[in-house]
Amino acid sequence: MSRKYKFYNTSGAYFVSFATVYWIDVFTRELYFKVLADSIDYCREHKGMEVFAYCFMPSHVHLIFRDDQENPSALLRDFKKFTAKKMIASIQENPQESRKEWLLWMMEQAAKKKGNIAKYQFWQHHNKPIELWSPKVIKQKLDYIHNNPVVSGFVINPVDWKYSSARNIADDPDVALEIDPIGFLA
């Protein structure tokens, strides 16, 4: 793994992106987005995660976060492990999931390629952490996160994407989850 993709400053704020296996569009239902939001809320309340920006896309997640316990790698590992289990259970138990068999089969195929995964692999293993070390880098990553749904053609304005902190920053009352004040980053 490249040196630039590691958590070296454990007290720093980081931009991370992580995707589902094979970039499968899993997050297509409100139920699945809620699993992500609830998991982040839990980590904020109980594990020391500070979230400054986010965007949940159909196949991937972008976050700007910091771990006040100074172990961001472990925090992200635990978050991904927990959400993977919750997402797989949600897919298995969802009677309206028309792609259930295919989704589970794809995740099973991904797991077979790894020796350390028992049944299903939900997330790709890398996170590509980039430390936010200057106001210029922070602005670049915020713009990237908030414009991701626009570039993907889902919305015209970043605040129109329900699962983005662009709404939080615009003081929209209808947000998917709360974020921490970004003041010290800007």
C-alpha positions as CSV (number, residue, x, y, z in Angstrom):
1,M,0.0,0.0,0.0
2,S,1.2,3.5,-0.8
3,R,2.6,5.6,2.0
4,K,0.1,8.4,1.3
5,Y,-2.8,6.1,2.1
6,K,-2.2,5.4,5.8
7,F,-3.3,7.0,9.0
8,Y,0.0,8.5,10.2
9,N,-1.2,11.4,12.3
10,T,-3.7,9.6,14.5
11,S,-5.1,12.8,15.9
12,G,-5.7,14.4,12.5
13,A,-8.8,14.8,10.4
14,Y,-9.0,12.6,7.4
15,F,-10.9,12.3,4.1
16,V,-11.8,8.6,3.4
17,S,-13.7,6.9,0.6
18,F,-14.7,3.3,0.7
19,A,-16.8,1.3,-1.7
20,T,-18.9,-1.9,-1.9
21,V,-17.3,-4.9,-3.5
22,Y,-17.4,-4.7,-7.3
23,W,-18.8,-1.1,-6.8
24,I,-22.3,-2.7,-6.5
25,D,-25.1,-0.1,-6.1
26,V,-26.4,-1.4,-2.8
27,F,-27.6,1.8,-1.3
28,T,-30.7,2.2,-3.3
29,R,-33.3,1.9,-0.5
30,E,-34.0,4.1,2.4
31,L,-33.5,1.2,4.8
32,Y,-29.9,0.7,3.7
33,F,-29.1,4.4,3.9
34,K,-30.5,4.3,7.4
35,V,-28.1,1.5,8.4
36,L,-25.2,3.8,7.5
37,A,-26.6,6.9,9.2
38,D,-27.4,4.9,12.4
39,S,-23.9,3.3,12.4
40,I,-22.3,6.7,12.2
41,D,-24.5,8.1,14.9
42,Y,-23.5,5.2,17.1
43,C,-19.8,5.8,16.5
44,R,-20.2,9.5,17.2
45,E,-22.0,8.8,20.5
46,H,-20.0,5.8,21.7
47,K,-16.6,5.5,19.9
48,G,-15.3,9.1,19.7
49,M,-15.9,9.6,16.0
50,E,-16.2,13.3,14.9
51,V,-17.9,13.6,11.5
52,F,-17.4,16.9,9.6
53,A,-18.7,15.9,6.2
54,Y,-20.2,12.9,4.5
55,C,-21.9,11.7,1.3
56,F,-23.5,8.4,0.8
57,M,-23.6,7.3,-2.8
58,P,-25.2,4.1,-4.1
59,S,-21.9,2.2,-4.2
60,H,-19.6,4.1,-1.9
61,V,-19.2,6.5,1.0
62,H,-17.1,9.6,1.5
63,L,-16.3,10.9,5.0
64,I,-14.3,13.6,6.6
65,F,-13.8,12.5,10.2
66,R,-11.5,12.4,13.1
67,D,-11.2,9.9,15.9
68,D,-10.8,11.6,19.3
69,Q,-9.5,8.2,20.7
70,E,-6.6,8.6,18.2
71,N,-7.0,5.2,16.5
72,P,-8.8,6.1,13.2
73,S,-7.8,2.9,11.5
74,A,-9.4,0.7,14.2
75,L,-12.5,3.0,14.3
76,L,-13.0,2.7,10.5
77,R,-12.3,-1.1,10.6
78,D,-15.0,-1.5,13.3
79,F,-17.5,0.7,11.5
80,K,-17.1,-1.2,8.3
81,K,-17.3,-4.6,10.0
82,F,-20.5,-3.6,11.8
83,T,-22.2,-2.0,8.8
84,A,-21.3,-5.0,6.6
85,K,-23.0,-7.4,9.1
86,K,-26.0,-5.1,9.4
87,M,-26.3,-4.5,5.6
88,I,-26.1,-8.2,4.8
89,A,-28.8,-9.0,7.4
90,S,-30.9,-6.1,6.0
91,I,-30.6,-7.5,2.5
92,Q,-31.4,-11.0,3.6
93,E,-34.4,-10.0,5.7
94,N,-35.9,-7.4,3.2
95,P,-38.9,-9.0,1.4
96,Q,-38.9,-6.1,-1.1
97,E,-35.3,-6.7,-2.2
98,S,-35.7,-7.9,-5.8
99,R,-31.9,-8.3,-6.2
100,K,-31.4,-10.3,-2.9
101,E,-30.0,-13.5,-4.5
102,W,-27.7,-11.7,-6.9
103,L,-26.4,-9.3,-4.2
104,L,-25.6,-12.1,-1.8
105,W,-24.1,-14.2,-4.6
106,M,-21.8,-11.3,-5.6
107,M,-20.7,-10.8,-2.0
108,E,-20.1,-14.5,-1.6
109,Q,-17.9,-14.5,-4.8
110,A,-15.9,-11.6,-3.4
111,A,-15.4,-13.4,-0.1
112,K,-14.1,-16.5,-1.9
113,K,-11.2,-14.5,-3.3
114,K,-10.1,-13.6,0.2
115,G,-8.8,-16.2,2.7
116,N,-9.9,-14.3,5.8
117,I,-13.6,-13.8,5.0
118,A,-16.0,-16.6,6.0
119,K,-19.2,-16.1,3.9
120,Y,-19.7,-12.6,2.4
121,Q,-17.6,-9.6,1.7
122,F,-19.5,-6.3,1.6
123,W,-16.8,-3.6,1.5
124,Q,-13.7,-3.3,-0.5
125,H,-10.7,-3.4,2.0
126,H,-9.1,0.0,1.2
127,N,-10.2,3.4,2.6
128,K,-7.6,5.7,1.0
129,P,-7.2,8.0,3.9
130,I,-5.9,11.5,3.1
131,E,-5.0,13.7,6.0
132,L,-6.5,17.2,5.8
133,W,-3.4,19.3,6.6
134,S,-4.3,22.7,5.0
135,P,-7.4,24.9,4.3
136,K,-6.8,24.4,0.6
137,V,-7.0,20.5,0.9
138,I,-10.0,20.7,3.2
139,K,-11.9,22.9,0.7
140,Q,-10.9,20.6,-2.1
141,K,-12.2,17.5,-0.3
142,L,-15.4,19.2,0.9
143,D,-16.2,20.3,-2.7
144,Y,-15.4,16.8,-4.0
145,I,-17.7,15.2,-1.5
146,H,-20.6,17.6,-2.0
147,N,-20.3,17.6,-5.8
148,N,-20.1,13.9,-6.1
149,P,-23.9,13.4,-6.6
150,V,-23.9,16.3,-9.1
151,V,-21.0,14.9,-11.1
152,S,-22.8,11.5,-11.0
153,G,-25.9,13.0,-12.5
154,F,-28.2,12.4,-9.6
155,V,-28.9,16.0,-8.7
156,I,-28.2,19.5,-10.1
157,N,-27.5,21.1,-6.8
158,P,-25.4,19.4,-4.0
159,V,-28.1,20.3,-1.3
160,D,-30.6,18.3,-3.3
161,W,-28.8,15.0,-2.4
162,K,-30.5,13.8,0.8
163,Y,-27.5,11.9,2.0
164,S,-24.9,14.6,2.0
165,S,-23.6,17.1,4.5
166,A,-24.1,19.8,1.9
167,R,-27.5,20.1,3.5
168,N,-26.0,20.4,7.0
169,I,-23.7,23.2,5.9
170,A,-26.6,25.0,4.1
171,D,-28.6,24.8,7.4
172,D,-31.3,22.6,5.7
173,P,-33.4,21.2,8.6
174,D,-33.9,17.8,6.7
175,V,-30.5,16.1,7.2
176,A,-29.6,12.5,7.2
177,L,-27.3,12.8,10.2
178,E,-25.8,15.5,12.4
179,I,-22.2,16.6,11.8
180,D,-19.7,18.1,14.1
181,P,-18.7,21.8,13.8
182,I,-16.1,22.1,11.0
183,G,-14.7,25.4,12.4
184,F,-11.2,24.2,13.3
185,L,-10.8,22.7,9.9
186,A,-11.7,25.7,7.8
